[in-house]
């Protein structure tokens, strides 16, 4: 009897590793706060999340600028992440997410909506994308 090997795709490992790295960086930043920072921010993750959003944006823009990646991958990842967030929120609902994570999801949705409006304006659309 031979064992069938399940072929792993580089995308699977790479994307999961990148997401885990972001999670680890956020957790490390929150847990390494000084007492003064804990008083100011508590366990809220807004600042570390914002930092990672900016870092990833810069990385993507540089990669696009040097042709290391193409617009296709940005389109796929942007839509896949949005769809994944929607499915998680639909599956868990506010009760399953809890108050804090629901707040993060609401804020992310608001930010994405504003970004989509800017995208529409940049494309010269007089219709909204929402």
N, CA and C atoms as a LAMMPS dump frame, in Angstrom:
ITEM: TIMESTEP
0
ITEM: NUMBER OF ATOMS
390
ITEM: BOX BOUNDS ff ff ff
-5.0000000000000000e+02 5.0000000000000000e+02
-5.0000000000000000e+02 5.0000000000000000e+02
-5.0000000000000000e+02 5.0000000000000000e+02
ITEM: ATOMS id mol type element x y z
1 1 1 N 0.827 -1.178 0
2 1 2 C 0 0 0
3 1 3 C 0.877 1.249 0
4 2 1 N 0.573 2.16 -0.871
5 2 2 C 1.333 3.404 -0.897
6 2 3 C 0.49 4.516 -0.322
7 3 1 N 1.182 5.407 0.36
8 3 2 C 0.495 6.557 0.93
9 3 3 C 0.408 7.649 -0.119
10 4 1 N -0.744 8.252 -0.216
11 4 2 C -0.902 9.388 -1.108
12 4 3 C -0.392 10.633 -0.397
13 5 1 N 0.442 11.367 -1.071
14 5 2 C 0.924 12.621 -0.509
15 5 3 C -0.004 13.735 -0.946
16 6 1 N -0.376 14.54 -0.001
17 6 2 C -1.179 15.705 -0.319
18 6 3 C -0.228 16.829 -0.674
19 7 1 N -0.366 17.288 -1.892
20 7 2 C 0.52 18.365 -2.341
21 7 3 C 0.13 19.671 -1.661
22 8 1 N 1.097 20.267 -1.029
23 8 2 C 0.878 21.579 -0.426
24 8 3 C 1.321 22.633 -1.418
25 9 1 N 0.583 23.671 -1.481
26 9 2 C 0.927 24.76 -2.369
27 9 3 C 1.731 25.797 -1.602
28 10 1 N 2.714 26.397 -2.256
29 10 2 C 3.506 27.436 -1.58
30 10 3 C 2.626 28.575 -1.05
31 11 1 N 1.527 28.853 -1.748
32 11 2 C 0.621 29.911 -1.307
33 11 3 C 0.076 29.613 0.081
34 12 1 N -0.321 28.371 0.32
35 12 2 C -0.881 27.994 1.621
36 12 3 C 0.091 28.306 2.752
37 13 1 N 1.3 27.782 2.615
38 13 2 C 2.301 27.965 3.672
39 13 3 C 2.7 29.426 3.824
40 14 1 N 2.921 30.097 2.709
41 14 2 C 3.379 31.487 2.752
42 14 3 C 2.343 32.43 3.336
43 15 1 N 1.093 32.288 2.895
44 15 2 C 0.037 33.171 3.385
45 15 3 C -0.242 32.922 4.861
46 16 1 N -0.305 31.652 5.246
47 16 2 C -0.523 31.343 6.67
48 16 3 C 0.637 31.843 7.529
49 17 1 N 1.851 31.679 7.045
50 17 2 C 3.022 32.163 7.798
51 17 3 C 2.976 33.679 7.954
52 18 1 N 2.586 34.384 6.897
53 18 2 C 2.49 35.842 6.971
54 18 3 C 1.411 36.264 7.971
55 19 1 N 0.266 35.609 7.924
56 19 2 C -0.823 35.954 8.848
57 19 3 C -0.428 35.649 10.294
58 20 1 N 0.236 34.512 10.509
59 20 2 C 0.684 34.166 11.857
60 20 3 C 1.739 35.159 12.355
61 21 1 N 2.598 35.611 11.465
62 21 2 C 3.607 36.603 11.848
63 21 3 C 2.936 37.899 12.292
64 22 1 N 1.906 38.318 11.565
65 22 2 C 1.174 39.535 11.952
66 22 3 C 0.52 39.345 13.311
67 23 1 N -0.153 38.208 13.512
68 23 2 C -0.782 37.915 14.814
69 23 3 C 0.249 37.955 15.938
70 24 1 N 1.392 37.319 15.703
71 24 2 C 2.45 37.269 16.728
72 24 3 C 3.008 38.655 17.032
73 25 1 N 3.212 39.471 16.009
74 25 2 C 3.723 40.827 16.217
75 25 3 C 2.744 41.664 17.038
76 26 1 N 1.462 41.549 16.728
77 26 2 C 0.447 42.305 17.474
78 26 3 C 0.417 41.844 18.932
79 27 1 N 0.397 40.531 19.142
80 27 2 C 0.373 40.001 20.513
81 27 3 C 1.6 40.427 21.298
82 28 1 N 2.754 40.361 20.653
83 28 2 C 4.01 40.741 21.317
84 28 3 C 3.991 42.222 21.688
85 29 1 N 3.502 43.055 20.773
86 29 2 C 3.457 44.496 21.051
87 29 3 C 2.513 44.803 22.204
88 30 1 N 1.356 44.16 22.238
89 30 2 C 0.395 44.408 23.311
90 30 3 C 0.948 43.915 24.643
91 31 1 N 1.569 42.739 24.652
92 31 2 C 2.057 42.173 25.916
93 31 3 C 3.32 42.863 26.426
94 32 1 N 4.025 43.586 25.576
95 32 2 C 5.254 44.25 26.019
96 32 3 C 5.034 45.715 26.384
97 33 1 N 3.795 46.125 26.526
98 33 2 C 3.524 47.52 26.893
99 33 3 C 4.009 47.824 28.307
100 34 1 N 4.476 49.022 28.462
101 34 2 C 4.913 49.474 29.78
102 34 3 C 3.668 49.728 30.639
103 35 1 N 3.844 49.869 31.954
104 35 2 C 2.687 50.169 32.801
105 35 3 C 1.943 51.432 32.351
106 36 1 N 2.675 52.453 31.931
107 36 2 C 2.029 53.693 31.467
108 36 3 C 1.217 53.426 30.196
109 37 1 N 1.782 52.625 29.284
110 37 2 C 1.07 52.294 28.043
111 37 3 C -0.161 51.442 28.334
112 38 1 N -0.038 50.534 29.313
113 38 2 C -1.199 49.706 29.689
114 38 3 C -2.312 50.567 30.259
115 39 1 N -1.928 51.589 31.024
116 39 2 C -2.928 52.494 31.577
117 39 3 C -3.626 53.253 30.459
118 40 1 N -2.842 53.691 29.472
119 40 2 C -3.398 54.47 28.364
120 40 3 C -4.202 53.614 27.391
121 41 1 N -3.656 52.444 26.993
122 41 2 C -4.269 51.631 25.939
123 41 3 C -4.956 50.366 26.438
124 42 1 N -4.663 49.932 27.658
125 42 2 C -5.202 48.667 28.148
126 42 3 C -4.745 47.529 27.254
127 43 1 N -5.677 46.639 26.925
128 43 2 C -5.344 45.525 26.041
129 43 3 C -5.853 45.777 24.615
130 44 1 N -6.298 46.991 24.37
131 44 2 C -6.781 47.331 23.032
132 44 3 C -5.664 47.158 22.003
133 45 1 N -6.035 46.702 20.827
134 45 2 C -5.057 46.394 19.788
135 45 3 C -5.073 47.387 18.633
136 46 1 N -5.789 48.501 18.778
137 46 2 C -5.924 49.437 17.662
138 46 3 C -4.588 49.902 17.119
139 47 1 N -3.726 50.35 18.001
140 47 2 C -2.433 50.891 17.562
141 47 3 C -1.572 49.833 16.85
142 48 1 N -1.405 48.643 17.427
143 48 2 C -0.626 47.617 16.713
144 48 3 C -1.278 47.194 15.387
145 49 1 N -2.583 47.15 15.35
146 49 2 C -3.268 46.799 14.102
147 49 3 C -3.017 47.876 13.055
148 50 1 N -3.175 49.134 13.449
149 50 2 C -2.927 50.243 12.51
150 50 3 C -1.496 50.205 11.974
151 51 1 N -0.547 49.928 12.85
152 51 2 C 0.854 49.855 12.434
153 51 3 C 1.038 48.762 11.389
154 52 1 N 0.438 47.583 11.618
155 52 2 C 0.584 46.471 10.671
156 52 3 C -0.126 46.77 9.355
157 53 1 N -1.25 47.454 9.404
158 53 2 C -1.947 47.843 8.162
159 53 3 C -1.029 48.725 7.33
160 54 1 N -0.415 49.702 7.963
161 54 2 C 0.492 50.601 7.246
162 54 3 C 1.718 49.85 6.731
163 55 1 N 2.292 48.97 7.555
164 55 2 C 3.47 48.206 7.138
165 55 3 C 3.165 47.325 5.924
166 56 1 N 2.033 46.642 5.963
167 56 2 C 1.646 45.773 4.845
168 56 3 C 1.363 46.611 3.604
169 57 1 N 0.714 47.758 3.785
170 57 2 C 0.432 48.638 2.65
171 57 3 C 1.725 49.1 1.987
172 58 1 N 2.696 49.511 2.786
173 58 2 C 3.985 49.949 2.248
174 58 3 C 4.66 48.792 1.508
175 59 1 N 4.651 47.62 2.096
176 59 2 C 5.258 46.443 1.467
177 59 3 C 4.612 46.154 0.108
178 60 1 N 3.29 46.173 0.065
179 60 2 C 2.569 45.892 -1.183
180 60 3 C 2.867 46.962 -2.23
181 61 1 N 2.845 48.215 -1.822
182 61 2 C 3.108 49.295 -2.776
183 61 3 C 4.527 49.213 -3.335
184 62 1 N 5.501 48.903 -2.481
185 62 2 C 6.877 48.74 -2.949
186 62 3 C 6.975 47.554 -3.903
187 63 1 N 6.322 46.455 -3.562
188 63 2 C 6.356 45.261 -4.414
189 63 3 C 5.709 45.532 -5.77
190 64 1 N 4.622 46.289 -5.767
191 64 2 C 4.001 46.683 -7.034
192 64 3 C 4.934 47.589 -7.827
193 65 1 N 5.57 48.509 -7.142
194 65 2 C 6.468 49.454 -7.795
195 65 3 C 7.676 48.807 -8.438
196 66 1 N 8.145 47.717 -7.856
197 66 2 C 9.309 47.015 -8.412
198 66 3 C 8.891 45.833 -9.279
199 67 1 N 7.609 45.684 -9.477
200 67 2 C 7.046 44.565 -10.253
201 67 3 C 7.34 43.204 -9.637
202 68 1 N 7.575 43.179 -8.33
203 68 2 C 7.746 41.908 -7.626
204 68 3 C 6.421 41.161 -7.555
205 69 1 N 5.327 41.909 -7.547
206 69 2 C 3.972 41.344 -7.608
207 69 3 C 3.172 42.15 -8.622
208 70 1 N 2.051 41.599 -9.007
209 70 2 C 1.175 42.288 -9.951
210 70 3 C -0.142 42.63 -9.266
211 71 1 N -0.908 43.465 -9.915
212 71 2 C -2.19 43.894 -9.373
213 71 3 C -3.116 42.704 -9.112
214 72 1 N -2.98 41.645 -9.905
215 72 2 C -3.849 40.466 -9.736
216 72 3 C -3.81 39.934 -8.303
217 73 1 N -2.609 39.806 -7.737
218 73 2 C -2.501 39.255 -6.384
219 73 3 C -3.106 40.199 -5.355
220 74 1 N -2.976 41.491 -5.568
221 74 2 C -3.572 42.466 -4.653
222 74 3 C -5.101 42.361 -4.713
223 75 1 N -5.645 42.256 -5.924
224 75 2 C -7.093 42.113 -6.078
225 75 3 C -7.603 40.852 -5.388
226 76 1 N -6.9 39.745 -5.569
227 76 2 C -7.312 38.476 -4.954
228 76 3 C -7.262 38.568 -3.434
229 77 1 N -6.137 39.027 -2.894
230 77 2 C -5.994 39.076 -1.44
231 77 3 C -6.96 40.07 -0.799
232 78 1 N -7.137 41.231 -1.414
233 78 2 C -8.062 42.223 -0.852
234 78 3 C -9.474 41.654 -0.767
235 79 1 N -9.922 41.038 -1.838
236 79 2 C -11.287 40.502 -1.844
237 79 3 C -11.421 39.26 -0.968
238 80 1 N -10.39 38.425 -0.938
239 80 2 C -10.435 37.224 -0.111
240 80 3 C -10.475 37.579 1.374
241 81 1 N -9.7 38.575 1.783
242 81 2 C -9.697 38.974 3.189
243 81 3 C -11.041 39.575 3.593
244 82 1 N -11.6 40.406 2.73
245 82 2 C -12.905 40.998 3.014
246 82 3 C -13.979 39.922 3.105
247 83 1 N -13.953 38.988 2.157
248 83 2 C -14.945 37.904 2.16
249 83 3 C -14.777 37.024 3.404
250 84 1 N -13.534 36.746 3.787
251 84 2 C -13.282 35.931 4.982
252 84 3 C -13.815 36.613 6.234
253 85 1 N -13.591 37.919 6.335
254 85 2 C -14.097 38.664 7.486
255 85 3 C -15.62 38.612 7.517
256 86 1 N -16.243 38.798 6.366
257 86 2 C -17.707 38.736 6.291
258 86 3 C -18.217 37.372 6.759
259 87 1 N -17.597 36.29 6.3
260 87 2 C -18.044 34.943 6.661
261 87 3 C -17.858 34.665 8.149
262 88 1 N -16.745 35.129 8.711
263 88 2 C -16.509 34.934 10.152
264 88 3 C -17.571 35.674 10.959
265 89 1 N -17.845 36.913 10.584
266 89 2 C -18.834 37.715 11.305
267 89 3 C -20.222 37.093 11.17
268 90 1 N -20.573 36.644 9.967
269 90 2 C -21.871 36.001 9.775
270 90 3 C -21.976 34.715 10.582
271 91 1 N -20.886 33.949 10.62
272 91 2 C -20.89 32.667 11.32
273 91 3 C -20.979 32.848 12.828
274 92 1 N -20.162 33.739 13.378
275 92 2 C -20.109 33.898 14.832
276 92 3 C -21.136 34.882 15.369
277 93 1 N -21.446 35.893 14.577
278 93 2 C -22.356 36.925 15.051
279 93 3 C -21.739 37.714 16.191
280 94 1 N -22.465 38.712 16.639
281 94 2 C -21.941 39.565 17.706
282 94 3 C -21.753 38.783 19.002
283 95 1 N -22.65 37.857 19.287
284 95 2 C -22.517 37.075 20.516
285 95 3 C -21.262 36.211 20.503
286 96 1 N -20.995 35.572 19.378
287 96 2 C -19.823 34.71 19.275
288 96 3 C -18.521 35.482 19.238
289 97 1 N -18.556 36.652 18.634
290 97 2 C -17.351 37.473 18.566
291 97 3 C -17.042 38.144 19.899
292 98 1 N -18.07 38.517 20.611
293 98 2 C -17.882 39.274 21.841
294 98 3 C -17.832 40.763 21.53
295 99 1 N -17.918 41.546 22.565
296 99 2 C -18.004 43 22.414
297 99 3 C -16.753 43.614 21.78
298 100 1 N -15.585 43.193 22.242
299 100 2 C -14.342 43.803 21.763
300 100 3 C -14.079 43.432 20.304
301 101 1 N -14.156 42.146 19.986
302 101 2 C -13.894 41.735 18.6
303 101 3 C -14.969 42.256 17.651
304 102 1 N -16.205 42.373 18.121
305 102 2 C -17.258 42.987 17.296
306 102 3 C -16.904 44.438 16.991
307 103 1 N -16.365 45.114 17.979
308 103 2 C -15.935 46.501 17.779
309 103 3 C -14.824 46.612 16.747
310 104 1 N -13.863 45.686 16.808
311 104 2 C -12.793 45.675 15.813
312 104 3 C -13.37 45.449 14.416
313 105 1 N -14.31 44.514 14.312
314 105 2 C -14.915 44.207 13.009
315 105 3 C -15.73 45.384 12.485
316 106 1 N -16.485 46.041 13.354
317 106 2 C -17.252 47.228 12.95
318 106 3 C -16.32 48.323 12.439
319 107 1 N -15.268 48.577 13.203
320 107 2 C -14.316 49.618 12.814
321 107 3 C -13.638 49.261 11.491
322 108 1 N -13.287 48.008 11.321
323 108 2 C -12.668 47.576 10.062
324 108 3 C -13.649 47.769 8.912
325 109 1 N -14.908 47.428 9.129
326 109 2 C -15.925 47.62 8.097
327 109 3 C -16.089 49.083 7.726
328 110 1 N -16.105 49.949 8.734
329 110 2 C -16.222 51.388 8.467
330 110 3 C -15.029 51.888 7.659
331 111 1 N -13.836 51.453 8.046
332 111 2 C -12.623 51.871 7.332
333 111 3 C -12.647 51.358 5.896
334 112 1 N -13.06 50.113 5.723
335 112 2 C -13.109 49.545 4.376
336 112 3 C -14.122 50.279 3.509
337 113 1 N -15.235 50.647 4.106
338 113 2 C -16.244 51.387 3.349
339 113 3 C -15.691 52.732 2.88
340 114 1 N -14.991 53.445 3.763
341 114 2 C -14.378 54.72 3.364
342 114 3 C -13.329 54.51 2.276
343 115 1 N -12.557 53.441 2.401
344 115 2 C -11.541 53.141 1.393
345 115 3 C -12.194 52.818 0.052
346 116 1 N -13.294 52.085 0.072
347 116 2 C -14.002 51.765 -1.166
348 116 3 C -14.563 53.02 -1.827
349 117 1 N -15.019 53.956 -1.012
350 117 2 C -15.516 55.218 -1.568
351 117 3 C -14.384 55.986 -2.25
352 118 1 N -13.201 55.995 -1.63
353 118 2 C -12.042 56.656 -2.234
354 118 3 C -11.626 55.945 -3.517
355 119 1 N -11.709 54.615 -3.516
356 119 2 C -11.387 53.832 -4.706
357 119 3 C -12.321 54.202 -5.851
358 120 1 N -13.589 54.286 -5.54
359 120 2 C -14.588 54.65 -6.543
360 120 3 C -14.32 56.035 -7.099
361 121 1 N -14.01 56.986 -6.231
362 121 2 C -13.705 58.353 -6.667
363 121 3 C -12.458 58.379 -7.555
364 122 1 N -11.441 57.626 -7.173
365 122 2 C -10.198 57.605 -7.943
366 122 3 C -10.416 57.028 -9.342
367 123 1 N -11.405 56.141 -9.46
368 123 2 C -11.723 55.546 -10.764
369 123 3 C -12.686 56.412 -11.559
370 124 1 N -13.099 57.529 -10.966
371 124 2 C -14.001 58.434 -11.667
372 124 3 C -15.438 57.945 -11.705
373 125 1 N -15.761 57.008 -10.838
374 125 2 C -17.133 56.506 -10.795
375 125 3 C -18.023 57.485 -10.041
376 126 1 N -19.172 57.8 -10.609
377 126 2 C -20.114 58.618 -9.857
378 126 3 C -21.124 57.728 -9.154
379 127 1 N -20.937 56.464 -9.227
380 127 2 C -21.76 55.521 -8.466
381 127 3 C -20.911 55.051 -7.278
382 128 1 N -21.554 54.558 -6.249
383 128 2 C -20.787 54.062 -5.109
384 128 3 C -20.584 52.562 -5.277
385 129 1 N -19.513 52.059 -4.713
386 129 2 C -19.228 50.641 -4.789
387 129 3 C -20.016 49.85 -3.768
388 130 1 N -20.618 50.537 -2.834
389 130 2 C -21.352 49.835 -1.787
390 130 3 C -22.789 49.673 -2.176
